[in-house]
Each structure stands twice: as structure tokens, then as C-alpha cells.
Amino acid sequence: LALGSLYGSVFSQTTICRFEALQLSFKNMCKLRPLLDKWLLEADSSSCVPAGLDKVTTAGRKRKKRTSIEMGVKGALEVHFLRQTKPNAQMIGQLADSLGLEKEVV
């Protein structure tokens, strides 16, 4: 991701791995090679900051905070899902309201 953000193109981790394993077409490898060389040179020189690093740090994906569930709430959820293994959306909403959780958490 950082590589793609630095140079204006999006290169997935899969693409980079396939490049390393020589599993890309010759044409695709020829297109990637100059960018990878430039990235490696900038990464190796520890004294200079790459010319797009600020953009990389601000353009990162926002991650959701890990949800922690109290033991009592966890127990209530387990009991409910043992009785009703596939609740519908309305039941999930009611359960979330009764436990004081967001619907997405339940």
C-alpha cells in the first residue's frame, strides 16, 4: 500500500508478492521494475524521507477499534445465540438495545 500511495498507483500486496516470485507477465514486471527500484533506493537511504511519506500516513485506512465485551454481556449473548442461532435483524436490534451495544457489535 505504501508503495502505491507514494507513486500514485495502487499496487496490492499480492502484486508485489507475485513480482518477487516471478509470477507476473514480462510486460507487467517491466512496468513495475522502475517503481520498485526507486522505492528501494529511497528505503535504503536512511537520511532522507521519501517524497510522499506524509501522503501515505494521512491516506491510510481507518481501522475500527477492537470491541471489548464485558463478561456479563458476553454471557448474555452466548445464552441468546444458543437458544436462537440465526436471529433476524429485528431480534439483533432488540438484543443490542437491551444490552446497550451497537447493532454491529451484536
Backbone as a printed PyTorch tensor [residue, N CA C, xyz], in Angstrom:
tensor([[[  0.8230,  -1.1990,   0.0000],
         [  0.0000,   0.0000,   0.0000],
         [  0.8610,   1.2540,   0.0000]],

        [[  1.8780,   1.2820,   0.8290],
         [  2.7250,   2.4640,   0.8950],
         [  3.3880,   2.7290,  -0.4420]],

        [[  3.8020,   1.6920,  -1.0970],
         [  4.4480,   1.8400,  -2.3950],
         [  3.4970,   2.4760,  -3.3880]],

        [[  2.2790,   2.0110,  -3.4420],
         [  1.2930,   2.5730,  -4.3620],
         [  0.9360,   3.9950,  -4.0070]],

        [[  0.8310,   4.2970,  -2.7370],
         [  0.4870,   5.6510,  -2.3140],
         [  1.6060,   6.6300,  -2.6400]],

        [[  2.8340,   6.1770,  -2.5350],
         [  3.9590,   7.0650,  -2.8140],
         [  4.0390,   7.4510,  -4.2780]],

        [[  3.7390,   6.5630,  -5.1630],
         [  3.9700,   6.8120,  -6.5740],
         [  2.6960,   6.9210,  -7.3940]],

        [[  1.5740,   7.0880,  -6.7510],
         [  0.3450,   7.3900,  -7.4580],
         [ -0.3890,   6.2160,  -8.0630]],

        [[  0.1050,   5.0340,  -7.9260],
         [ -0.5770,   3.8520,  -8.4360],
         [ -0.8800,   2.9430,  -7.2610]],

        [[ -1.8260,   2.0740,  -7.4510],
         [ -2.1690,   1.1610,  -6.3730],
         [ -1.5930,  -0.2080,  -6.6990]],

        [[ -0.6600,  -0.6550,  -5.8830],
         [ -0.0760,  -1.9800,  -6.0300],
         [ -0.4860,  -2.7930,  -4.8210]],

        [[ -1.1820,  -3.8680,  -5.0450],
         [ -1.6010,  -4.6980,  -3.9240],
         [ -0.4220,  -5.5260,  -3.4300]],

        [[ -0.5680,  -6.0320,  -2.2220],
         [  0.4570,  -6.9120,  -1.6670],
         [  0.6080,  -8.1480,  -2.5440]],

        [[ -0.4990,  -8.6000,  -3.1100],
         [ -0.4690,  -9.7630,  -3.9960],
         [  0.4040,  -9.4940,  -5.2100]],

        [[  0.2660,  -8.2970,  -5.7850],
         [  1.0740,  -7.9430,  -6.9550],
         [  2.5520,  -7.9330,  -6.6060]],

        [[  2.8980,  -7.3600,  -5.4630],
         [  4.2990,  -7.3120,  -5.0490],
         [  4.8350,  -8.7280,  -4.8370]],

        [[  4.0410,  -9.5740,  -4.1880],
         [  4.4720, -10.9600,  -3.9520],
         [  4.6480, -11.7150,  -5.2630]],

        [[  3.7380, -11.4890,  -6.1910],
         [  3.8620, -12.1630,  -7.4950],
         [  5.0880, -11.6710,  -8.2510]],

        [[  5.4180, -10.3870,  -8.0960],
         [  6.6310,  -9.8580,  -8.7130],
         [  7.8490, -10.5690,  -8.1360]],

        [[  7.8910, -10.6780,  -6.8100],
         [  9.0250, -11.3300,  -6.1560],
         [  9.1500, -12.7930,  -6.5500]],

        [[  8.0200, -13.4520,  -6.7660],
         [  8.0310, -14.8770,  -7.1090],
         [  8.1150, -15.1090,  -8.6170]],

        [[  8.2820, -14.0380,  -9.3570],
         [  8.3660, -14.1040, -10.8270],
         [  7.1180, -14.7480, -11.4380]],

        [[  5.9610, -14.3990, -10.8970],
         [  4.7110, -14.9630, -11.3800],
         [  3.8770, -13.9560, -12.1650]],

        [[  4.4690, -12.8360, -12.5440],
         [  3.7750, -11.8480, -13.3680],
         [  4.2500, -11.9640, -14.8040]],

        [[  3.4770, -11.4120, -15.7010],
         [  3.9100, -11.4110, -17.0970],
         [  5.1220, -10.4910, -17.2410]],

        [[  5.8790, -10.7200, -18.2850],
         [  7.0740,  -9.9220, -18.5340],
         [  6.7180,  -8.4410, -18.6550]],

        [[  5.6280,  -8.1570, -19.3400],
         [  5.1980,  -6.7750, -19.5520],
         [  4.8670,  -6.0930, -18.2170]],

        [[  4.1360,  -6.7950, -17.3490],
         [  3.7990,  -6.2220, -16.0440],
         [  5.0410,  -6.0160, -15.1880]],

        [[  5.9680,  -6.9520, -15.2550],
         [  7.1970,  -6.8160, -14.4750],
         [  8.0210,  -5.6320, -14.9610]],

        [[  8.0390,  -5.4180, -16.2600],
         [  8.7760,  -4.2820, -16.8130],
         [  8.1650,  -2.9570, -16.3600]],

        [[  6.8390,  -2.9180, -16.2030],
         [  6.1860,  -1.6980, -15.7330],
         [  6.4760,  -1.4490, -14.2530]],

        [[  6.5570,  -2.5040, -13.4720],
         [  6.7610,  -2.3590, -12.0290],
         [  8.2180,  -2.1310, -11.6420]],

        [[  9.1220,  -2.6490, -12.4060],
         [ 10.5400,  -2.6290, -12.0460],
         [ 11.0810,  -1.2360, -11.7320]],

        [[ 10.8590,  -0.2190, -12.5780],
         [ 11.4150,   1.1000, -12.2560],
         [ 10.8640,   1.6770, -10.9470]],

        [[  9.5880,   1.4610, -10.6980],
         [  8.9980,   1.9750,  -9.4610],
         [  9.5530,   1.2610,  -8.2430]],

        [[  9.7360,  -0.0440,  -8.3590],
         [ 10.3020,  -0.8040,  -7.2450],
         [ 11.7540,  -0.4180,  -6.9930]],

        [[ 12.5070,  -0.1980,  -8.0580],
         [ 13.8970,   0.2420,  -7.9010],
         [ 13.9670,   1.5870,  -7.1790]],

        [[ 13.1200,   2.5180,  -7.6030],
         [ 13.0980,   3.8450,  -6.9850],
         [ 12.7110,   3.7380,  -5.5100]],

        [[ 11.7120,   2.9100,  -5.2270],
         [ 11.2600,   2.7350,  -3.8480],
         [ 12.3700,   2.1340,  -2.9830]],

        [[ 13.0840,   1.1340,  -3.5260],
         [ 14.1720,   0.5110,  -2.7750],
         [ 15.3030,   1.4980,  -2.4870]],

        [[ 15.6400,   2.3260,  -3.4640],
         [ 16.6870,   3.3250,  -3.2470],
         [ 16.2990,   4.2890,  -2.1330]],

        [[ 15.0480,   4.7450,  -2.1490],
         [ 14.6000,   5.6700,  -1.1120],
         [ 14.5280,   4.9880,   0.2540]],

        [[ 14.1420,   3.7250,   0.2640],
         [ 14.0420,   2.9970,   1.5320],
         [ 15.4230,   2.7310,   2.1170]],

        [[ 16.4100,   2.4920,   1.2510],
         [ 17.7650,   2.2100,   1.7220],
         [ 18.4730,   3.4470,   2.2590]],

        [[ 18.1480,   4.6110,   1.7220],
         [ 18.8120,   5.8290,   2.2040],
         [ 18.0880,   6.3030,   3.4550]],

        [[ 18.6840,   6.0640,   4.5840],
         [ 18.0320,   6.3590,   5.8650],
         [ 18.0170,   7.8480,   6.1850]],

        [[ 18.8540,   8.6440,   5.5230],
         [ 18.9270,  10.0620,   5.8590],
         [ 17.8020,  10.8800,   5.2430]],

        [[ 17.2180,  10.4140,   4.1520],
         [ 16.1650,  11.2080,   3.5180],
         [ 14.7990,  10.5510,   3.7180]],

        [[ 13.8040,  11.4000,   3.8610],
         [ 12.4300,  10.9230,   3.9970],
         [ 11.8360,  10.8500,   2.6030]],

        [[ 11.1910,   9.7520,   2.2220],
         [ 10.5970,   9.6510,   0.8920],
         [  9.6440,  10.7980,   0.6200]],

        [[  9.5810,  11.1670,  -0.6470],
         [  8.8200,  12.3420,  -1.0390],
         [  7.3340,  12.1310,  -1.0050]],

        [[  6.7470,  11.3430,  -0.3380],
         [  5.2970,  11.2380,  -0.2960],
         [  4.8830,  10.6060,   1.0080]],

        [[  5.7810,  10.5950,   1.9510],
         [  5.5110,   9.9000,   3.2030],
         [  4.3420,  10.5110,   3.9520]],

        [[  4.2290,  11.8430,   3.9280],
         [  3.0970,  12.4780,   4.6010],
         [  1.7890,  12.0230,   3.9920]],

        [[  1.7780,  11.8990,   2.6730],
         [  0.5670,  11.4550,   1.9880],
         [  0.2240,  10.0250,   2.3810]],

        [[  1.2330,   9.1990,   2.5900],
         [  0.9990,   7.8060,   2.9710],
         [  0.3830,   7.7320,   4.3550]],

        [[  0.9180,   8.5030,   5.2850],
         [  0.4060,   8.4160,   6.6510],
         [ -1.0030,   8.9610,   6.7680]],

        [[ -1.3420,   9.9780,   5.9960],
         [ -2.6960,  10.5200,   6.0810],
         [ -3.6790,   9.7360,   5.2350]],

        [[ -3.2000,   9.0290,   4.2240],
         [ -4.1070,   8.2970,   3.3440],
         [ -4.3630,   6.8780,   3.8190]],

        [[ -3.8280,   6.5000,   4.9770],
         [ -4.0200,   5.1430,   5.4860],
         [ -5.4740,   4.8570,   5.7870]],

        [[ -5.8100,   3.6030,   5.7500],
         [ -7.1820,   3.2050,   6.0380],
         [ -7.4880,   3.4120,   7.5070]],

        [[ -8.7050,   3.8460,   7.7600],
         [ -9.1320,   3.9950,   9.1450],
         [ -9.5590,   2.6330,   9.6540]],

        [[ -9.0310,   2.2620,  10.7840],
         [ -9.3710,   0.9690,  11.3720],
         [-10.3000,   1.1800,  12.5480]],

        [[-11.2220,   0.2620,  12.6770],
         [-12.1210,   0.3210,  13.8180],
         [-11.3880,  -0.1840,  15.0520]],

        [[-11.7390,   0.4160,  16.1740],
         [-11.1590,  -0.0010,  17.4390],
         [-11.7090,  -1.3720,  17.8030]],

        [[-10.8860,  -2.2180,  18.3560],
         [-11.3200,  -3.5550,  18.7550],
         [-12.3720,  -3.4430,  19.8440]],

        [[-13.4370,  -4.1930,  19.6880],
         [-14.5280,  -4.1700,  20.6540],
         [-14.2190,  -5.1060,  21.8050]],

        [[-14.3640,  -4.5780,  23.0110],
         [-14.2190,  -5.4400,  24.1820],
         [-15.5900,  -5.5420,  24.8410]],

        [[-15.9810,  -6.7520,  25.1580],
         [-17.3040,  -7.0160,  25.7090],
         [-17.1480,  -7.5180,  27.1350]],

        [[-17.9280,  -6.9320,  28.0360],
         [-17.8800,  -7.3380,  29.4400],
         [-18.3480,  -8.7800,  29.5740]],

        [[-17.9010,  -9.4310,  30.6330],
         [-18.2220, -10.8520,  30.8330],
         [-19.7280, -11.0950,  30.9370]],

        [[-20.4520, -10.2350,  31.6590],
         [-21.8970, -10.4120,  31.7970],
         [-22.6120, -10.2940,  30.4660]],

        [[-22.2020,  -9.3110,  29.6740],
         [-22.8020,  -9.1100,  28.3540],
         [-22.4510, -10.2820,  27.4470]],

        [[-21.2080, -10.7240,  27.5330],
         [-20.7770, -11.8650,  26.7190],
         [-21.6070, -13.1020,  27.0580]],

        [[-21.8230, -13.3300,  28.3340],
         [-22.6320, -14.4710,  28.7580],
         [-24.0560, -14.3790,  28.2360]],

        [[-24.6350, -13.1720,  28.3010],
         [-25.9990, -12.9790,  27.8010],
         [-26.0690, -13.2460,  26.3000]],

        [[-25.0650, -12.7990,  25.5700],
         [-25.0300, -13.0490,  24.1210],
         [-24.9160, -14.5430,  23.8260]],

        [[-24.0510, -15.2200,  24.5630],
         [-23.8780, -16.6580,  24.3390],
         [-25.1660, -17.4200,  24.6030]],

        [[-25.8550, -17.0770,  25.6970],
         [-27.1180, -17.7460,  26.0210],
         [-28.1480, -17.4910,  24.9270]],

        [[-28.2220, -16.2270,  24.4880],
         [-29.2050, -15.8930,  23.4550],
         [-28.9270, -16.6470,  22.1580]],

        [[-27.6620, -16.6910,  21.7470],
         [-27.3330, -17.3490,  20.4830],
         [-27.3850, -18.8710,  20.5850]],

        [[-27.3200, -19.4130,  21.7860],
         [-27.5470, -20.8540,  21.9360],
         [-29.0180, -21.1830,  21.7140]],

        [[-29.9040, -20.3000,  22.2040],
         [-31.3430, -20.5220,  22.0260],
         [-31.7820, -20.2060,  20.6040]],

        [[-31.2720, -19.1120,  20.0490],
         [-31.6700, -18.6580,  18.7070],
         [-30.3950, -18.4790,  17.8910]],

        [[-30.0170, -19.5110,  17.1180],
         [-28.7310, -19.4730,  16.4130],
         [-28.7180, -18.5170,  15.2270]],

        [[-29.8680, -18.2580,  14.6300],
         [-29.9210, -17.3550,  13.4720],
         [-31.0200, -16.3110,  13.6610]],

        [[-30.7770, -15.3140,  14.5230],
         [-31.8000, -14.2860,  14.7360],
         [-31.9000, -13.3530,  13.5270]],

        [[-33.0900, -12.7880,  13.3240],
         [-33.2550, -11.8360,  12.2210],
         [-32.7540, -10.4590,  12.6700]],

        [[-32.7840,  -9.5020,  11.7580],
         [-32.2420,  -8.1710,  12.0320],
         [-32.9850,  -7.4840,  13.1730]],

        [[-34.2900,  -7.6740,  13.2290],
         [-35.0770,  -7.0420,  14.2870],
         [-34.6750,  -7.5950,  15.6610]],

        [[-34.5030,  -8.9010,  15.7510],
         [-34.1050,  -9.5140,  17.0190],
         [-32.7100,  -9.0490,  17.4450]],

        [[-31.8200,  -8.9180,  16.4830],
         [-30.4650,  -8.4420,  16.7880],
         [-30.5240,  -7.0130,  17.3120]],

        [[-31.3550,  -6.1820,  16.6790],
         [-31.5190,  -4.8070,  17.1370],
         [-32.0650,  -4.7320,  18.5480]],

        [[-33.0610,  -5.5620,  18.8480],
         [-33.6400,  -5.5830,  20.1920],
         [-32.6050,  -6.0500,  21.2190]],

        [[-31.8550,  -7.0690,  20.8640],
         [-30.8220,  -7.5790,  21.7640],
         [-29.7570,  -6.5150,  22.0220]],

        [[-29.3560,  -5.8180,  20.9610],
         [-28.3590,  -4.7540,  21.1030],
         [-28.8780,  -3.6540,  22.0240]],

        [[-30.1320,  -3.2560,  21.8270],
         [-30.7160,  -2.2140,  22.6800],
         [-30.7750,  -2.6570,  24.1370]],

        [[-31.1850,  -3.8890,  24.3590],
         [-31.3270,  -4.3650,  25.7390],
         [-29.9770,  -4.4870,  26.4550]],

        [[-28.9140,  -4.7470,  25.6880],
         [-27.5850,  -4.8940,  26.2940],
         [-26.7640,  -3.6070,  26.2440]],

        [[-27.3070,  -2.5820,  25.5700],
         [-26.5830,  -1.3180,  25.4590],
         [-25.4040,  -1.3860,  24.5120]],

        [[-25.5280,  -2.1890,  23.4650],
         [-24.4640,  -2.3320,  22.4670],
         [-24.9300,  -1.7880,  21.1260]],

        [[-23.9700,  -1.5550,  20.2390],
         [-24.3220,  -1.2050,  18.8700],
         [-24.7660,  -2.4650,  18.1500]],

        [[-25.6500,  -2.2840,  17.1910],
         [-26.1820,  -3.4300,  16.4430],
         [-25.0550,  -4.1860,  15.7350]],

        [[-24.0600,  -3.4450,  15.2370],
         [-22.9410,  -4.0740,  14.5210],
         [-22.1090,  -4.9720,  15.4320]],

        [[-22.0760,  -4.6480,  16.7160],
         [-21.2950,  -5.4380,  17.6680],
         [-21.9660,  -6.7760,  17.9220]],

        [[-23.3100,  -6.7520,  18.0250],
         [-24.0490,  -7.9840,  18.2830],
         [-23.9690,  -8.8390,  17.0470]]])
